[in-house]
C-alpha cells in the first residue's frame, strides 16, 4: 500500500475509536466509510508544512452531508505516507 505508513491512526465519525491500524486495515476502514456515505468529492481548506510533516484539512462531500477530514502525512525515503486520518 504505497501511500500508507505501516501503522496509521484512524478516527472515523460514528465508529469505535481506533488507535493504530495496519495499512491494510486503515485502507479497508476508509473504503468502507466512503462506500457507506457515498463520498463523491473533496474540498481542501488548508495545508500546512512543518519540516517533514504536512497537515491537510478539508471537507469530504457526499450527496447529503459534508465531513471534516484531517490528514497527517510524513516524508520519508519513499515519499509522503499517511500517518493519521480523522473524519468527523
C-alpha positions as CSV (number, residue, x, y, z in Angstrom):
1,X,0.0,0.0,0.0
2,X,2.2,2.8,-1.3
3,X,0.6,5.8,0.4
4,X,0.0,4.4,3.9
5,X,2.5,4.2,6.8
6,X,2.9,0.8,8.3
7,X,0.9,1.9,11.3
8,X,-1.9,4.5,10.8
9,X,-4.0,6.3,13.4
10,X,-7.6,6.2,12.2
11,X,-10.6,8.0,13.8
12,X,-13.8,8.0,11.8
13,X,-17.1,9.5,13.0
14,X,-19.6,7.0,14.3
15,X,-17.1,4.3,14.6
16,X,-15.4,2.9,17.6
17,X,-12.3,5.0,18.3
18,X,-9.4,3.1,16.8
19,X,-5.8,3.9,17.6
20,X,-3.1,2.3,15.4
21,X,-4.1,0.1,12.4
22,X,-2.1,-1.6,9.8
23,X,-2.0,-0.1,6.3
24,X,-4.4,-2.7,5.0
25,X,-6.9,-2.2,7.9
26,X,-6.7,1.6,7.6
27,X,-7.4,1.3,3.8
28,X,-10.4,-1.0,4.4
29,X,-11.9,1.3,7.1
30,X,-11.6,4.3,4.8
31,X,-13.0,2.4,1.8
32,X,-16.0,1.2,3.9
33,X,-16.7,4.8,5.1
34,X,-16.5,6.2,1.5
35,X,-18.8,3.5,0.2
36,X,-21.3,3.8,3.1
37,X,-21.5,7.6,2.9
38,X,-21.3,7.7,-0.9
39,X,-18.4,10.2,-0.8
40,X,-18.2,12.0,-4.2
41,X,-15.7,14.8,-3.7
42,X,-13.1,16.6,-1.6
43,X,-12.6,20.3,-1.0
44,X,-9.2,21.2,0.5
45,X,-9.5,24.0,3.0
46,X,-5.9,24.2,4.3
47,X,-2.4,22.7,4.1
48,X,0.5,23.4,6.4
49,X,4.0,22.1,6.2
50,X,6.2,21.7,9.3
51,X,9.6,20.1,8.5
52,X,8.9,16.7,7.1
53,X,5.2,16.8,8.1
54,X,2.2,18.1,6.2
55,X,-1.3,18.6,7.6
56,X,-4.1,18.7,5.1
57,X,-7.7,19.7,6.1
58,X,-10.8,19.8,4.1
59,X,-14.3,18.5,3.5
60,X,-15.4,15.2,2.2
61,X,-18.6,15.7,0.2
62,X,-21.5,13.2,-0.1
63,X,-24.9,13.7,-1.6
64,X,-26.4,14.5,1.9
65,X,-23.5,15.6,4.2
66,X,-20.1,17.1,4.4
67,X,-17.5,15.6,6.7
68,X,-14.3,17.2,8.1
69,X,-11.1,15.4,7.1
70,X,-7.7,15.9,8.6
71,X,-4.7,14.1,7.2
72,X,-1.2,13.9,8.6
73,X,1.5,13.0,6.2
74,X,5.2,12.4,6.8
75,X,8.0,12.5,4.2
76,X,10.4,9.5,4.2
77,X,12.7,7.8,1.7
78,X,9.7,6.5,-0.3
79,X,7.9,9.9,-0.4
80,X,4.9,11.0,1.6
81,X,3.0,8.5,3.7
82,X,-0.3,8.9,5.5
83,X,0.2,8.6,9.3
84,X,-3.1,9.8,10.6
85,X,-6.7,10.1,9.2
86,X,-9.5,11.8,11.1
87,X,-13.1,12.2,9.8
88,X,-15.7,14.0,11.8
